[in-house]
Amino acid sequence: MDSTKDLSGQTDTGKVKSVIHGESPESSCVSMKSDRSMEQPLKFSTGAPCADVSVIHGESPEPSCVSMKSDWSMDQPLKFSSGESLINYRNKQDESDSTAGKVPLDSIFEELEHKIISLMKKELKSIKRLLISDSPACSEREEEEEDDEGQSRVRDGFLKITLHILKKMKQTDLANTLQTKLISVHQQKLKTKLKEKFQRITEGMSNQSSSTLVNEIYTELYITEGGSAEINNEHEVRQIETASRRAQTQETPIKCNDIFKALPGQDKAIRTVLTKGVAGIGKTVSVQKFIVDWTEGKANQDVHFIFPLPFRELNLMKHKNISLMDLLHQFFTDTKELRSTFLDDYKVIFIFDGLDECRLPLDFQNNDILSDVTESASVDVLLTNLIKGNLLPSALLWITSRPAAANQIPPECVDQLTDVRGFNDPQKGEYFRKRIKDERLANRIITHMKSSRSLYIMCHIPVFCWISATVLQRLLSEAESAEIPKTLTQMFTHFLIFQSKLKSQKYDGKCEVDLQQARKRILSLGKLAFQQLEKGNLIFYEEDLRECGIDVTEASVYFGSLYPNLQRGKSGLFSMFKSSMIDFLKSEVDKSLQSENGHLDLFLRFLLGSH
């Protein structure tokens, strides 16, 4: 070529040739027979391609001594008018064409590395502070943040990595100390909240003045091992009477706090305990006592966490999809920083109280399998997988139920079946003496209860002892002229009258009871109890009260714990006003005989008033 133009548009003969060829007289080792190694033609500021490489190179018979695997012998790259090299310009053009609008990968990873290191330093700082602090709860609180689920999982992962590396470094003691301190932070928070919730038993009206510390009133129940988890068609009152005649020397008693301990001769591990007992026998109070003793350090201190989840509260989440971790965070709001690793690595007990109140299908046969505590599913799926051991197989489970509902749990899922028999004869007397501080009055009440066989048998049930103590303490101490009750009907009637008087005095400021209003309330309660009894429901919700014309707000203030007792079938007198007495009684006897589990027997006994 005679002349070429530089890239700024000026003519300069031979410059481009010498720059591109270099000074070597020898030919390039790149074959001119193919274009596989050719670069794209150089584009000038005008947009036109430069001359063909073969024209610029010419034909040389000799190979070039310049290695194509290195660039040490290359001249300086061609400079554009902007001062930018050919190589940089070409790279930018390629990058602009193929990754337009994208951040270079190197930049992304540089930023990612910076963020990971910052996170690690922050977490390590928190862990170090926790290890050297004498007050782990305080130091942890200083570091607490409102983490979302994603951040919590990251912290879980980092904690696992830290513990793993510490053990690899032969710092096992330090790793164990870290685990213990982390556990103590969350454990203490949970214990504090559970103690506040369960340490008192509310009697009568729902307020603090009528509540009693569980440890002051609790009387050890007679709990035995064994029995059948299959449905018991005999009515609960009959079961109580049978139990009262059974020789206790033939059975193995179990203390409430030893519910998960293997009995003599047992060599299998106990994961799931099913405790059955009739209504009011003390199952829920036993759960309270178990929890309170754990929170106070009196029993089961090898357990790290206890999560009580009553069925009556789980029912309200029937239509929700939620993970087990989110479910726990929702029930125990102060443990939102609780990490899933704690459930896997430590001893945890779930308590499901009141299986008979469950309105979930509990479809053990058809529910999907679930094993991840962070995966969302229906509450029914969560429960069935927990009970079957697919979800958290290391966790312990305690389920309580009335006998008629116990068969909802497959027998193969139950490691130990226990039966709450309530109070034996010595425990009956112990309860009345704890409940009534006046020893003379307590002895009079005990003597009176023993004088009536039906009343004394019913005293196997702690809630009936409470009702009897409430009524007799008032009648005997105030020398009222009313006849001392000797039957179940008389006892419940006096109890209703007493509750009505209490309501009038406390909330209406009246000494006398408005009989018409009291009658209206009692009939409404009777309707509620009877309708739900016929449906087989054992617990009431707001919509059930509204159906019977009961004001929800008034019920929560006035009735207190009254209507849970009535709902067990101890009312229903309103029906007497619907038809003639004889026809009504005949129809109720027929219904009772047709009942598979005898759920109307106690109602009928109360209605007839003959026992």
Buried (B, 14 or more C-beta within 10 A) or exposed (E): EEEBBBBEEEEEEEBBBEBBBBEEEEBBEBEEEEEEEEEEEBEBEEEEEBBEBEEBBEEBEEEBEBEEEEEEEEEEBBBBEEEEEBEEBBEEEEEEEEEEEEEEEEEEEEEEEEEEEEBEEEBEEBBEBBBEBEEBBEBBEEBEEEBEEEEBBBBBEBBBEBBEEBEEEEBEEBBEBBBEBBBBBBBEBBBEBBBEEBBBBEBBBBEEEBBBEBBEBBBBBBBBBEBEBEBBEBBBBBBBBEBBEEEEEEBEBBEBBBBBEEEEEEEEEBBBBBBBBBBBBBBBBBBBBBBBBBBEEEBBEEBBBBBBBBBBEBBEBEEBEBBBBBBBBEBBEEBBBBBBBBBBBBBBBBBBBBBBBBBBEBEBEEBEEBEBBEBBBBBBBBBBBBBBBBBBEEBBBBBBBBBBBBBBBBEEBBBBBBBBBBBBBEBBBBBBBBBBEEEEBBBBBBEBBBEBEBBBBBBBBBBBBBBBBBBBBBBBEEEEEEEBBBBBBBBBBBBBBBBBBBBBEBEEEEEEBBEEEBEEBBBBBBBBBBBBBBEEBBBBBEEBBEEBEBEEEEBEBBBBBBBBBBBBBBBBBBBEEEEEEEEBBEEBBEBBEEBEBBBBBBBBBBBEEEB
